[in-house]
Amino acid sequence: MKCLVTGAAGFIGSHLCERLLQSGHAVAGIDAFIPYYPRAVKEANLAGPRNHPDFTLFTSDLRDSDLAPALDGVEAVFHLAAMPGLPRSWTDFALYEGCNVAATQRLLEAARQTPTLRRFVYASTSSVYGRYGSGDETLPTRPSSPYGVTKLAAEHLCRAYAEEHGLPVVVLRYFSVYGPRQRPDMGYHKFIHALLHGDEIAVFGDGLQTRGNTYIDDCTAATMAALEAPVGEVYNVGGGETASVWDILGKLETILGRRAVVRREPARAGDQRFTAADAGKLTRHLGWTPAVGLDDGLARQAAWQQAQQGRRLAA
Ligand SMILES: NC(=O)c1ccc[n+]([C@@H]2O[C@H](COP(=O)([O-])OP(=O)(O)OC[C@H]3O[C@@H](n4cnc5c(N)ncnc54)[C@H](O)[C@@H]3O)[C@@H](O)[C@H]2O)c1
């Protein structure tokens, strides 16, 4: 099957491209290399797919490029491109609005003119639930950050295109994804980096904020499973294990054999207090269950960051 992955050079997108290629699919990737974190990191993410004969990269911006060439003959779209990260969405709203809302509308418009299309999978987030994202998909959506608002707006756009134009949409709400290649602005990446370098770690608020965590391989498995999902459904994607900031720091101290040097900071506006995915619907409909536990997953991410650091020192 020919698939299109938007945000192909990102953390989750690059893993998804690899997995689709491994499963025998042909993959077109779109990425604009938005400099939210360095292009070199994203280029490295794509090292595997770029060498694969069935992979084509379109360095295109969903906000203004002609999307027809990338969609030609595509049967499944996985729309992962977005401006992620909650704190910056308060200060750079135009970028979030453009990359998360306007870009999605342009992609949906191009997708509905693609006769081969069988599924359009939209990567949403637990942030659509707001401060207390704990439960199943019937929880009220009350985002507490501009980021969450733009991601929810894009969900609504997907629904409008599904209802009015028959687009075969499936929405996935990812809960805190981690593992090798995690974005450098994300908490666990920053914690591991600080532990490896002996730097201070900023803990915001009381540190008791808790996350449902999803290992990257479980996330990509769920995303591929969505190809078989009934059209119009929304699914939580969560690894089933929750942990507070203190829990995570304790686990990472054990894994790396180093003590964290903590600096306390005030809580950040819009931060979620508690997230825990009830992903039972995904299990019931598609048989998906998470396979990687938190200790194992954190150890894998720490090993990857250590290897990255080793390569930088050797260079
Ligand atoms: N990482 C998580 O824990 C998490 C949790 C919930 C939801 N999500 C969602 O999953 C998706 C992927 O997240 P990620 O962590 O891999 O982020 P990422 O920043 O690593 O990847 C996103 C990619 O999209 C690209 N992009 C952004 N705007 C674009 C545009 N206008 N045109 C073309 N490319 C564009 C960026 O250059 C980037 O490479 C996002 O939609 C995000 O909202 C992620």
The ligand as an SDF file (V2000), in Angstrom:
LIG
                    3D

 44 48  0  0  0  0  0  0  0  0999 V2000
    5.4890   13.3580   21.2160 N   0  0  0  0  0  0  0  0  0  0  0  0
    4.3910   13.2170   21.9450 C   0  0  0  0  0  0  0  0  0  0  0  0
    4.4500   12.8110   23.1380 O   0  0  0  0  0  0  0  0  0  0  0  0
    3.0450   13.5140   21.3680 C   0  0  0  0  0  0  0  0  0  0  0  0
    1.9170   13.3910   22.2250 C   0  0  0  0  0  0  0  0  0  0  0  0
    0.6600   13.6630   21.6940 C   0  0  0  0  0  0  0  0  0  0  0  0
    0.5210   14.0030   20.3740 C   0  0  0  0  0  0  0  0  0  0  0  0
    1.6280   14.1390   19.5650 N   0  0  0  0  0  0  0  0  0  0  0  0
    1.4210   14.5250   18.1690 C   0  0  0  0  0  0  0  0  0  0  0  0
    2.1800   13.6440   17.3460 O   0  0  0  0  0  0  0  0  0  0  0  0
    2.6730   14.3480   16.2160 C   0  0  0  0  0  0  0  0  0  0  0  0
    4.1700   14.1570   16.1080 C   0  0  0  0  0  0  0  0  0  0  0  0
    4.8120   14.6830   17.2750 O   0  0  0  0  0  0  0  0  0  0  0  0
    6.3930   14.5950   17.4760 P   0  0  0  0  0  0  0  0  0  0  0  0
    6.6370   14.5580   18.9310 O   0  0  0  0  0  0  0  0  0  0  0  0
    6.9340   13.5370   16.5870 O   0  0  0  0  0  0  0  0  0  0  0  0
    6.8290   16.0370   16.9410 O   0  0  0  0  0  0  0  0  0  0  0  0
    8.0460   16.4850   15.9950 P   0  0  0  0  0  0  0  0  0  0  0  0
    8.1630   17.9720   16.1340 O   0  0  0  0  0  0  0  0  0  0  0  0
    9.2420   15.6670   16.2700 O   0  0  0  0  0  0  0  0  0  0  0  0
    7.5140   16.1400   14.5390 O   0  0  0  0  0  0  0  0  0  0  0  0
    6.6110   16.9700   13.8300 C   0  0  0  0  0  0  0  0  0  0  0  0
    7.1950   17.2390   12.4410 C   0  0  0  0  0  0  0  0  0  0  0  0
    6.2370   17.9820   11.6890 O   0  0  0  0  0  0  0  0  0  0  0  0
    6.9310   18.8890   10.8600 C   0  0  0  0  0  0  0  0  0  0  0  0
    6.0270   19.9940   10.5180 N   0  0  0  0  0  0  0  0  0  0  0  0
    5.4510   20.8730   11.3770 C   0  0  0  0  0  0  0  0  0  0  0  0
    4.7100   21.7620   10.7000 N   0  0  0  0  0  0  0  0  0  0  0  0
    4.8140   21.4240    9.3850 C   0  0  0  0  0  0  0  0  0  0  0  0
    4.2700   21.9820    8.1860 C   0  0  0  0  0  0  0  0  0  0  0  0
    3.5130   23.0950    8.2010 N   0  0  0  0  0  0  0  0  0  0  0  0
    4.5530   21.3900    7.0030 N   0  0  0  0  0  0  0  0  0  0  0  0
    5.3450   20.2720    6.9640 C   0  0  0  0  0  0  0  0  0  0  0  0
    5.9180   19.7290    8.0710 N   0  0  0  0  0  0  0  0  0  0  0  0
    5.6470   20.2990    9.2720 C   0  0  0  0  0  0  0  0  0  0  0  0
    8.1140   19.3500   11.7150 C   0  0  0  0  0  0  0  0  0  0  0  0
    9.1830   19.8620   10.9210 O   0  0  0  0  0  0  0  0  0  0  0  0
    8.4770   18.0710   12.4860 C   0  0  0  0  0  0  0  0  0  0  0  0
    9.5610   17.3690   11.8690 O   0  0  0  0  0  0  0  0  0  0  0  0
    2.2090   15.7920   16.3880 C   0  0  0  0  0  0  0  0  0  0  0  0
    1.0460   15.9640   15.6140 O   0  0  0  0  0  0  0  0  0  0  0  0
    1.9080   15.9200   17.8570 C   0  0  0  0  0  0  0  0  0  0  0  0
    0.9260   16.8960   18.0970 O   0  0  0  0  0  0  0  0  0  0  0  0
    2.8680   13.9020   20.0450 C   0  0  0  0  0  0  0  0  0  0  0  0
  1  2  1  0
  2  3  2  0
  2  4  1  0
  4  5  1  0
  4 44  2  0
  5  6  2  0
  6  7  1  0
  7  8  2  0
  8  9  1  0
  8 44  1  0
  9 10  1  0
  9 42  1  0
 10 11  1  0
 11 12  1  0
 11 40  1  0
 12 13  1  0
 13 14  1  0
 14 15  2  0
 14 16  1  0
 14 17  1  0
 17 18  1  0
 18 19  2  0
 18 20  1  0
 18 21  1  0
 21 22  1  0
 22 23  1  0
 23 24  1  0
 23 38  1  0
 24 25  1  0
 25 26  1  0
 25 36  1  0
 26 27  1  0
 26 35  1  0
 27 28  2  0
 28 29  1  0
 29 30  1  0
 29 35  2  0
 30 31  1  0
 30 32  2  0
 32 33  1  0
 33 34  2  0
 34 35  1  0
 36 37  1  0
 36 38  1  0
 38 39  1  0
 40 41  1  0
 40 42  1  0
 42 43  1  0
M  CHG  2   8   1  16  -1
M  END
$$$$
